[in-house]
């Protein structure tokens, strides 16, 4: 019985030496997480009004979001995070008309040349 109590006391003392404050000082590898579609600036700038959905999908890939309530809207998102901190984030929203032709694009993935609205 005394052996078990002594072992238990040693285990409790040993475990009490481990604290989260000391664990945070240990350097660890933080994985870089890439999510979404990479939005290459040259490809985004090549978007033109009147392009079909198929042409846009060939350029940018499948959109991250296809909202069933907004069938004429595609959302692209590209995020790079490391250690729960966002390092890069780009958003692009494309709008199509009833015939499936690109009419408008918006988002921070666009540079000085946004796709104009055509009617």
N, CA, C and O of each residue as an XYZ file, in Angstrom:
476
protein
N       0.823     -1.192      0.000
C       0.000      0.000      0.000
C       0.864      1.251      0.000
O       0.553      2.234     -0.672
N       1.980      1.203      0.780
C       2.867      2.350      0.831
C       3.543      2.568     -0.513
O       3.807      3.704     -0.909
N       3.826      1.453     -1.224
C       4.452      1.581     -2.537
C       3.535      2.313     -3.509
O       3.984      3.174     -4.267
N       2.270      1.974     -3.486
C       1.306      2.601     -4.403
C       1.164      4.082     -4.087
O       1.111      4.907     -4.999
N       1.100      4.427     -2.806
C       0.984      5.835     -2.414
C       2.218      6.612     -2.818
O       2.112      7.744     -3.291
N       3.396      6.019     -2.637
C       4.638      6.699     -3.033
C       4.689      6.897     -4.548
O       5.060      7.973     -5.016
N       4.317      5.861     -5.323
C       4.316      5.982     -6.774
C       3.308      7.031     -7.236
O       3.577      7.799     -8.160
N       2.165      7.055     -6.595
C       1.152      8.033     -6.930
C       1.631      9.458     -6.625
O       1.399     10.374     -7.413
N       2.289      9.638     -5.498
C       2.804     10.961     -5.132
C       3.880     11.411     -6.115
O       3.912     12.578     -6.505
N       4.765     10.495     -6.519
C       5.816     10.821     -7.488
C       5.189     11.186     -8.839
O       5.637     12.125     -9.498
N       4.158     10.449     -9.248
C       3.492     10.722    -10.522
C       2.818     12.089    -10.504
O       2.892     12.832    -11.483
N       2.161     12.422     -9.392
C       1.489     13.723     -9.283
C       2.511     14.854     -9.310
O       2.288     15.867     -9.972
N       3.624     14.698     -8.604
C       4.659     15.724     -8.618
C       5.286     15.856    -10.011
O       5.577     16.961    -10.470
N       5.484     14.728    -10.664
C       6.071     14.754    -12.009
C       5.156     15.433    -13.015
O       5.611     16.208    -13.856
N       3.874     15.139    -12.925
C       2.926     15.746    -13.854
C       2.683     17.217    -13.561
O       2.361     17.983    -14.469
N       2.832     17.617    -12.321
C       2.630     19.030    -11.994
C       3.748     19.898    -12.554
O       3.573     21.107    -12.706
N       4.883     19.303    -12.859
C       5.983     20.054    -13.461
C       5.661     20.422    -14.910
O       6.216     21.381    -15.447
N       4.766     19.663    -15.541
C       4.354     19.965    -16.912
C       3.223     20.986    -16.871
O       2.152     20.719    -16.326
N       3.463     22.118    -17.432
C       2.409     23.133    -17.486
C       2.283     23.642    -18.914
O       3.207     23.485    -19.712
N       1.168     24.241    -19.237
C       0.951     24.742    -20.595
C       1.847     25.939    -20.882
O       2.186     26.188    -22.039
N       2.233     26.676    -19.865
C       3.115     27.822    -20.081
C       4.463     27.357    -20.627
O       5.034     28.011    -21.500
N       4.967     26.258    -20.131
C       6.245     25.735    -20.615
C       6.092     25.113    -21.998
O       7.018     25.162    -22.808
N       4.932     24.531    -22.272
C       4.716     23.909    -23.574
C       4.670     24.934    -24.698
O       5.066     24.631    -25.824
N       4.195     26.136    -24.411
C       4.126     27.150    -25.456
C       5.503     27.680    -25.835
O       5.660     28.272    -26.903
N       6.484     27.481    -24.996
C       7.843     27.934    -25.296
C       8.581     26.982    -26.234
O       9.606     27.344    -26.811
N       8.068     25.786    -26.380
C       8.701     24.806    -27.252
C       8.350     25.150    -28.693
O       7.169     25.220    -29.033
N       9.353     25.369    -29.554
C       9.031     25.693    -30.952
C       8.430     24.483    -31.659
O       8.867     23.348    -31.469
N       7.440     24.749    -32.461
C       6.805     23.666    -33.196
C       6.526     24.123    -34.616
O       6.442     25.322    -34.881
N       6.383     23.190    -35.513
C       6.110     23.493    -36.907
C       4.637     23.829    -37.070
O       3.769     23.073    -36.636
N       4.365     24.946    -37.686
C       2.991     25.357    -37.954
C       2.707     25.113    -39.427
O       3.352     25.701    -40.294
N       1.765     24.267    -39.702
C       1.432     23.865    -41.057
C       0.780     25.004    -41.822
O      -0.089     25.703    -41.301
N       1.209     25.183    -43.064
C       0.626     26.181    -43.949
C      -0.582     25.549    -44.629
O      -0.448     24.518    -45.288
N      -1.755     26.151    -44.479
C      -2.993     25.592    -45.012
C      -3.484     26.474    -46.156
O      -3.697     27.674    -45.982
N      -3.658     25.868    -47.321
C      -4.152     26.573    -48.497
C      -5.536     26.040    -48.807
O      -5.721     24.834    -48.969
N      -6.517     26.945    -48.891
C      -7.890     26.537    -49.149
C      -8.465     27.349    -50.303
O      -8.147     28.527    -50.465
N      -9.304     26.718    -51.091
C      -9.989     27.398    -52.171
C      -9.252     27.306    -53.486
O      -8.350     26.487    -53.659
N      -9.653     28.164    -54.414
C      -9.070     28.208    -55.745
C      -8.015     29.309    -55.778
O      -8.295     30.451    -55.411
N      -6.801     28.968    -56.219
C      -5.776     29.996    -56.350
C      -6.171     30.917    -57.497
O      -6.387     30.468    -58.623
N      -6.261     32.187    -57.203
C      -6.717     33.164    -58.183
C      -5.508     33.887    -58.767
O      -5.037     34.881    -58.214
N      -5.013     33.371    -59.895
C      -3.885     33.978    -60.582
C      -4.342     35.309    -61.178
O      -5.374     35.375    -61.846
N      -3.572     36.361    -60.936
C      -3.982     37.694    -61.355
C      -4.133     37.812    -62.866
O      -5.047     38.492    -63.334
N      -3.263     37.170    -63.640
C      -3.361     37.221    -65.099
C      -4.649     36.561    -65.590
O      -5.286     37.047    -66.524
N      -5.023     35.464    -64.960
C      -6.248     34.761    -65.352
C      -7.472     35.587    -64.972
O      -8.414     35.698    -65.757
N      -7.465     36.166    -63.776
C      -8.594     36.988    -63.334
C      -8.748     38.195    -64.251
O      -9.869     38.582    -64.581
N      -7.628     38.796    -64.669
C      -7.694     39.960    -65.565
C      -8.177     39.587    -66.957
O      -8.634     40.454    -67.703
N      -8.084     38.314    -67.319
C      -8.522     37.899    -68.654
C     -10.029     37.641    -68.732
O     -10.540     37.332    -69.808
N     -10.739     37.760    -67.630
C     -12.195     37.609    -67.656
C     -12.811     38.727    -68.481
O     -12.437     39.892    -68.339
N     -13.747     38.372    -69.336
C     -14.410     39.338    -70.204
C     -15.918     39.185    -70.089
O     -16.420     38.071    -69.939
N     -16.641     40.291    -70.157
C     -18.102     40.186    -70.163
C     -18.556     39.390    -71.379
O     -17.995     39.523    -72.466
N     -19.565     38.571    -71.185
C     -20.088     37.755    -72.275
C     -19.514     36.351    -72.313
O     -19.963     35.523    -73.106
N     -18.525     36.066    -71.465
C     -17.980     34.701    -71.413
C     -19.031     33.761    -70.839
O     -19.806     34.138    -69.960
N     -19.045     32.545    -71.343
C     -20.001     31.564    -70.834
C     -19.506     30.987    -69.506
O     -18.346     31.163    -69.132
N     -20.390     30.309    -68.815
C     -20.009     29.666    -67.550
C     -18.887     28.642    -67.770
O     -17.982     28.514    -66.946
N     -18.960     27.921    -68.888
C     -17.944     26.907    -69.187
C     -16.577     27.544    -69.404
O     -15.563     27.011    -68.953
N     -16.546     28.677    -70.090
C     -15.278     29.374    -70.317
C     -14.691     29.876    -69.007
O     -13.484     29.777    -68.788
N     -15.527     30.409    -68.145
C     -15.062     30.891    -66.848
C     -14.541     29.732    -66.013
O     -13.513     29.852    -65.348
N     -15.249     28.612    -66.049
C     -14.828     27.450    -65.273
C     -13.518     26.881    -65.798
O     -12.715     26.368    -65.018
N     -13.283     26.963    -67.118
C     -12.005     26.517    -67.681
C     -10.853     27.395    -67.182
O      -9.748     26.903    -66.953
N     -11.111     28.681    -67.016
C     -10.076     29.601    -66.553
C      -9.816     29.485    -65.049
O      -8.668     29.358    -64.623
N     -10.870     29.527    -64.258
C     -10.738     29.631    -62.806
C     -10.962     28.329    -62.046
O     -10.591     28.224    -60.877
N     -11.556     27.350    -62.687
C     -11.884     26.111    -61.984
C     -13.290     26.181    -61.417
O     -14.003     27.167    -61.601
N     -13.667     25.142    -60.739
C     -14.997     25.068    -60.138
C     -15.100     26.071    -58.993
O     -14.201     26.134    -58.155
N     -16.170     26.852    -58.940
C     -16.293     27.831    -57.858
C     -16.430     27.151    -56.502
O     -16.967     26.050    -56.383
N     -15.933     27.838    -55.494
C     -16.015     27.307    -54.137
C     -17.455     27.271    -53.653
O     -17.853     26.345    -52.946
N     -18.239     28.276    -54.032
C     -19.638     28.341    -53.623
C     -20.544     28.526    -54.826
O     -20.350     29.430    -55.638
N     -21.527     27.663    -54.923
C     -22.629     27.821    -55.873
C     -23.904     27.817    -55.038
O     -24.434     26.766    -54.678
N     -24.367     28.996    -54.748
C     -25.527     29.152    -53.882
C     -26.795     28.735    -54.626
O     -27.082     29.283    -55.690
N     -27.561     27.777    -54.096
C     -28.787     27.356    -54.780
C     -29.845     28.457    -54.818
O     -30.751     28.407    -55.651
N     -29.747     29.439    -53.940
C     -30.713     30.532    -53.932
C     -30.323     31.656    -54.890
O     -31.153     32.491    -55.251
N     -29.050     31.671    -55.298
C     -28.562     32.665    -56.255
C     -27.820     31.905    -57.348
O     -26.590     31.855    -57.357
N     -28.574     31.317    -58.267
C     -27.993     30.443    -59.286
C     -27.087     31.195    -60.254
O     -26.235     30.583    -60.898
N     -27.253     32.498    -60.367
C     -26.453     33.284    -61.303
C     -25.246     33.935    -60.642
O     -24.683     34.888    -61.180
N     -24.845     33.429    -59.482
C     -23.711     33.993    -58.753
C     -22.733     32.875    -58.392
O     -23.128     31.845    -57.846
N     -21.461     33.089    -58.703
C     -20.401     32.157    -58.312
C     -19.427     32.894    -57.411
O     -19.070     34.042    -57.677
N     -18.999     32.232    -56.348
C     -18.035     32.818    -55.412
C     -16.760     31.988    -55.391
O     -16.789     30.769    -55.225
N     -15.651     32.676    -55.561
C     -14.332     32.067    -55.463
C     -13.636     32.675    -54.255
O     -13.717     33.880    -54.019
N     -12.949     31.827    -53.491
C     -12.238     32.275    -52.301
C     -10.907     31.557    -52.241
O     -10.831     30.353    -52.484
N      -9.856     32.298    -51.917
C      -8.523     31.723    -51.781
C      -7.935     32.229    -50.475
O      -7.806     33.438    -50.277
N      -7.574     31.304    -49.573
C      -7.064     31.677    -48.260
C      -5.824     30.845    -47.937
O      -5.803     29.630    -48.137
N      -4.791     31.524    -47.434
C      -3.599     30.838    -46.917
C      -3.486     31.207    -45.446
O      -3.422     32.386    -45.097
N      -3.463     30.188    -44.579
C      -3.311     30.418    -43.143
C      -2.124     29.629    -42.620
O      -1.768     28.580    -43.156
N      -1.529     30.144    -41.581
C      -0.458     29.445    -40.874
C      -0.610     29.788    -39.397
O      -0.643     30.958    -39.017
N      -0.700     28.766    -38.587
C      -0.861     28.916    -37.134
C      -2.086     29.770    -36.807
O      -2.021     30.665    -35.964
N      -3.192     29.486    -37.475
C      -4.467     30.172    -37.267
C      -4.422     31.665    -37.572
O      -5.284     32.412    -37.109
N      -3.430     32.113    -38.344
C      -3.348     33.504    -38.767
C      -3.463     33.552    -40.280
O      -2.743     32.842    -40.982
N      -4.356     34.378    -40.783
C      -4.545     34.505    -42.229
C      -3.385     35.297    -42.811
O      -3.141     36.437    -42.416
N      -2.661     34.679    -43.763
C      -1.546     35.346    -44.410
C      -1.978     35.997    -45.723
O      -1.468     37.056    -46.090
N      -2.904     35.375    -46.421
C      -3.384     35.914    -47.689
C      -4.832     35.491    -47.879
O      -5.208     34.360    -47.571
N      -5.639     36.417    -48.390
C      -7.044     36.122    -48.640
C      -7.502     36.912    -49.858
O      -7.321     38.128    -49.926
N      -8.093     36.214    -50.813
C      -8.633     36.858    -52.012
C     -10.048     36.351    -52.233
O     -10.335     35.167    -52.057
N     -10.928     37.270    -52.622
C     -12.319     36.925    -52.901
C     -12.684     37.421    -54.286
O     -12.241     38.485    -54.720
N     -13.498     36.636    -54.971
C     -13.983     37.017    -56.291
C     -15.411     36.510    -56.423
O     -15.687     35.334    -56.186
N     -16.310     37.403    -56.800
C     -17.706     37.046    -57.019
C     -18.060     37.371    -58.458
O     -17.835     38.485    -58.931
N     -18.619     36.380    -59.154
C     -19.001     36.551    -60.554
C     -20.516     36.458    -60.668
O     -21.154     35.644    -60.001
N     -21.079     37.300    -61.521
C     -22.517     37.319    -61.754
C     -22.781     37.009    -63.221
O     -22.109     37.536    -64.108
N     -23.764     36.151    -63.468
C     -24.136     35.741    -64.815
C     -25.577     36.162    -65.085
O     -26.376     36.321    -64.163
N     -25.893     36.340    -66.373
C     -27.277     36.643    -66.732
C     -28.065     35.342    -66.873
O     -27.541     34.261    -66.605
N     -29.316     35.452    -67.291
C     -30.182     34.269    -67.411
C     -29.690     33.299    -68.479
O     -30.012     32.112    -68.426
N     -28.910     33.787    -69.453
C     -28.375     32.925    -70.516
C     -27.038     32.300    -70.143
O     -26.458     31.568    -70.945
N     -26.535     32.575    -68.939
C     -25.277     31.997    -68.495
C     -24.049     32.747    -68.980
O     -22.969     32.162    -69.070
N     -24.189     34.028    -69.294
C     -23.078     34.857    -69.753
C     -22.619     35.761    -68.615
O     -23.437     36.286    -67.860
N     -21.309     35.937    -68.498
C     -20.733     36.773    -67.449
C     -21.112     38.229    -67.681
O     -20.915     38.769    -68.770
N     -21.663     38.864    -66.636
C     -22.038     40.271    -66.768
C     -21.285     41.172    -65.801
O     -21.108     42.358    -66.079
N     -20.834     40.628    -64.663
C     -20.222     41.488    -63.655
C     -19.306     40.652    -62.763
O     -19.594     39.493    -62.466
N     -18.200     41.261    -62.344
C     -17.283     40.619    -61.392
C     -16.895     41.638    -60.341
O     -16.724     42.820    -60.641
N     -16.757     41.180    -59.116
C     -16.332     42.069    -58.037
C     -15.530     41.277    -57.020
O     -15.626     40.052    -56.947
N     -14.736     41.997    -56.237
C     -13.938     41.364    -55.201
C     -12.538     41.923    -55.173
O     -12.126     42.644    -56.082
N     -11.805     41.587    -54.121
C     -10.459     42.116    -53.980
C      -9.433     41.378    -54.835
O      -8.264     41.766    -54.846
N      -9.831     40.329    -55.548
C      -8.918     39.636    -56.453
C      -8.733     40.410    -57.752
O      -7.802     40.144    -58.512
N      -9.615     41.361    -58.002
C      -9.508     42.190    -59.202
C      -8.510     43.314    -58.957
O      -8.389     43.817    -57.839
N      -7.798     43.702    -60.007
C      -6.901     44.854    -59.887
C      -7.607     46.085    -60.413
O      -8.820     46.220    -60.252
N      -6.888     46.958    -61.020
C      -7.459     48.224    -61.489
C      -8.420     48.038    -62.644
O      -9.125     48.980    -63.006
N      -8.474     46.846    -63.238
C      -9.340     46.622    -64.389
C     -10.505     45.701    -64.020
O     -10.460     44.512    -64.334
N     -11.534     46.215    -63.369
C     -12.696     45.356    -63.081
C     -13.466     45.060    -64.353
O     -13.412     45.815    -65.324
N     -14.183     43.949    -64.330
C     -15.011     43.584    -65.476
C     -16.226     44.508    -65.472
O     -16.969     44.538    -64.491
N     -16.444     45.274    -66.566
C     -17.552     46.228    -66.555
C     -18.898     45.539    -66.684
O     -19.003     44.413    -67.170
N     -19.920     46.247    -66.236
C     -21.280     45.739    -66.361
C     -21.777     46.051    -67.768
O     -21.694     47.196    -68.212
N     -22.289     45.052    -68.468
C     -22.847     45.272    -69.789
C     -24.321     44.906    -69.753
O     -24.740     44.024    -69.002
N     -25.081     45.579    -70.555
C     -26.505     45.283    -70.566
C     -26.969     44.889    -71.929
O     -28.151     44.603    -72.120
